[in-house]
Amino acid sequence: MSKLIILVTGQVYGPASGWHALQYTKAALSAGQQVHCVFFYGDGVTQSNALVHPASDECNLSHAWQQLASQYQIPLVNCVSAAWRRGVMSSADAQENAKSAANLAEGFTMGGLGELITGMEGAERVVRF
């Protein structure tokens, strides 16, 4: 059984990298592989924006990640620096930085690159989208 880290760097609705990452993660889990975490970096943090509202006939990637994480108990970790630069904030971050609102979707957490590096030490592969 492989232990993976999924690294998502593509924006939520641009190139289909977020969708491909989600499909790959589902397939890996179905094949019995273990996913240590899904780490969102760069534009990938836009996947966690609770205010993204796709058309009714489009996949809601944020909700799909939330469902997958809940089903398999997989951490969804945002790079906090990348998230702040792109206007994504947790409630705690918003309060600490005197912002009037937070928009981090439920099930996502903020973390740093240190968490990614630590996870890489125990993973067999990092798959980047």
C-alpha positions as a Python dict, from the first residue, in 0.01 Angstrom:
ca = {
    (1, 'M'): (0, 0, 0),
    (2, 'S'): (142, 337, -104),
    (3, 'K'): (126, 641, 118),
    (4, 'L'): (61, 956, -85),
    (5, 'I'): (48, 1328, -47),
    (6, 'I'): (-164, 1505, -305),
    (7, 'L'): (-36, 1855, -385),
    (8, 'V'): (-292, 2079, -558),
    (9, 'T'): (-158, 2399, -714),
    (10, 'G'): (-422, 2480, -977),
    (11, 'Q'): (-703, 2726, -920),
    (12, 'V'): (-1052, 2602, -851),
    (13, 'Y'): (-1208, 2692, -1187),
    (14, 'G'): (-940, 2740, -1445),
    (15, 'P'): (-735, 2455, -1576),
    (16, 'A'): (-893, 2130, -1462),
    (17, 'S'): (-608, 2037, -1228),
    (18, 'G'): (-828, 2050, -917),
    (19, 'W'): (-1081, 1817, -1077),
    (20, 'H'): (-805, 1582, -1193),
    (21, 'A'): (-653, 1583, -844),
    (22, 'L'): (-990, 1492, -696),
    (23, 'Q'): (-1044, 1208, -944),
    (24, 'Y'): (-690, 1076, -890),
    (25, 'T'): (-737, 1084, -513),
    (26, 'K'): (-1065, 892, -539),
    (27, 'A'): (-902, 632, -763),
    (28, 'A'): (-600, 597, -534),
    (29, 'L'): (-823, 544, -232),
    (30, 'S'): (-1036, 291, -420),
    (31, 'A'): (-717, 104, -509),
    (32, 'G'): (-627, 77, -141),
    (33, 'Q'): (-363, 348, -130),
    (34, 'Q'): (-338, 572, 175),
    (35, 'V'): (-356, 949, 134),
    (36, 'H'): (-169, 1125, 415),
    (37, 'C'): (-317, 1464, 322),
    (38, 'V'): (-421, 1690, 38),
    (39, 'F'): (-209, 2004, 49),
    (40, 'F'): (-329, 2313, -137),
    (41, 'Y'): (-57, 2555, -244),
    (42, 'G'): (-43, 2861, -468),
    (43, 'D'): (-365, 2902, -664),
    (44, 'G'): (-474, 2564, -529),
    (45, 'V'): (-594, 2734, -211),
    (46, 'T'): (-888, 2874, -407),
    (47, 'Q'): (-1038, 2523, -383),
    (48, 'S'): (-1113, 2605, -17),
    (49, 'N'): (-1298, 2933, -71),
    (50, 'A'): (-1646, 2886, 77),
    (51, 'L'): (-1777, 3174, -135),
    (52, 'V'): (-1709, 3004, -470),
    (53, 'H'): (-2047, 2926, -621),
    (54, 'P'): (-2035, 2728, -946),
    (55, 'A'): (-2330, 2694, -1183),
    (56, 'S'): (-2577, 2422, -1087),
    (57, 'D'): (-2460, 2195, -1369),
    (58, 'E'): (-2091, 2216, -1266),
    (59, 'C'): (-1903, 2015, -1007),
    (60, 'N'): (-1863, 2203, -681),
    (61, 'L'): (-1500, 2113, -615),
    (62, 'S'): (-1494, 2256, -264),
    (63, 'H'): (-1790, 2039, -162),
    (64, 'A'): (-1644, 1736, -340),
    (65, 'W'): (-1316, 1774, -145),
    (66, 'Q'): (-1514, 1813, 179),
    (67, 'Q'): (-1713, 1495, 113),
    (68, 'L'): (-1403, 1294, 23),
    (69, 'A'): (-1215, 1418, 330),
    (70, 'S'): (-1508, 1336, 555),
    (71, 'Q'): (-1553, 989, 409),
    (72, 'Y'): (-1186, 891, 434),
    (73, 'Q'): (-1069, 1117, 722),
    (74, 'I'): (-813, 1294, 504),
    (75, 'P'): (-679, 1634, 616),
    (76, 'L'): (-729, 1916, 365),
    (77, 'V'): (-448, 2161, 441),
    (78, 'N'): (-405, 2507, 290),
    (79, 'C'): (-74, 2689, 280),
    (80, 'V'): (-165, 2984, 499),
    (81, 'S'): (60, 3233, 320),
    (82, 'A'): (-76, 3139, -22),
    (83, 'A'): (-431, 3153, 113),
    (84, 'W'): (-395, 3498, 264),
    (85, 'R'): (-250, 3633, -62),
    (86, 'R'): (-557, 3504, -243),
    (87, 'G'): (-811, 3630, 8),
    (88, 'V'): (-889, 3303, 185),
    (89, 'M'): (-902, 3330, 564),
    (90, 'S'): (-1013, 3112, 851),
    (91, 'S'): (-1222, 3263, 1129),
    (92, 'A'): (-922, 3273, 1362),
    (93, 'D'): (-702, 3436, 1095),
    (94, 'A'): (-967, 3693, 1011),
    (95, 'Q'): (-1008, 3788, 1377),
    (96, 'E'): (-633, 3801, 1436),
    (97, 'N'): (-579, 4022, 1130),
    (98, 'A'): (-878, 4253, 1188),
    (99, 'K'): (-1071, 4132, 882),
    (100, 'S'): (-1448, 4160, 880),
    (101, 'A'): (-1518, 3809, 749),
    (102, 'A'): (-1376, 3463, 695),
    (103, 'N'): (-1430, 3239, 395),
    (104, 'L'): (-1240, 2915, 456),
    (105, 'A'): (-1472, 2627, 369),
    (106, 'E'): (-1555, 2379, 643),
    (107, 'G'): (-1322, 2082, 657),
    (108, 'F'): (-1016, 2275, 534),
    (109, 'T'): (-743, 2386, 773),
    (110, 'M'): (-459, 2633, 749),
    (111, 'G'): (-103, 2512, 777),
    (112, 'G'): (246, 2588, 664),
    (113, 'L'): (499, 2442, 428),
    (114, 'G'): (652, 2274, 732),
    (115, 'E'): (350, 2044, 744),
    (116, 'L'): (401, 1954, 380),
    (117, 'I'): (771, 1879, 437),
    (118, 'T'): (699, 1672, 748),
    (119, 'G'): (435, 1478, 558),
    (120, 'M'): (676, 1418, 271),
    (121, 'E'): (917, 1247, 507),
    (122, 'G'): (661, 974, 573),
    (123, 'A'): (511, 954, 225),
    (124, 'E'): (627, 733, -56),
    (125, 'R'): (510, 973, -327),
    (126, 'V'): (394, 1327, -374),
    (127, 'V'): (158, 1369, -667),
    (128, 'R'): (123, 1729, -791),
    (129, 'F'): (-167, 1872, -988),
}
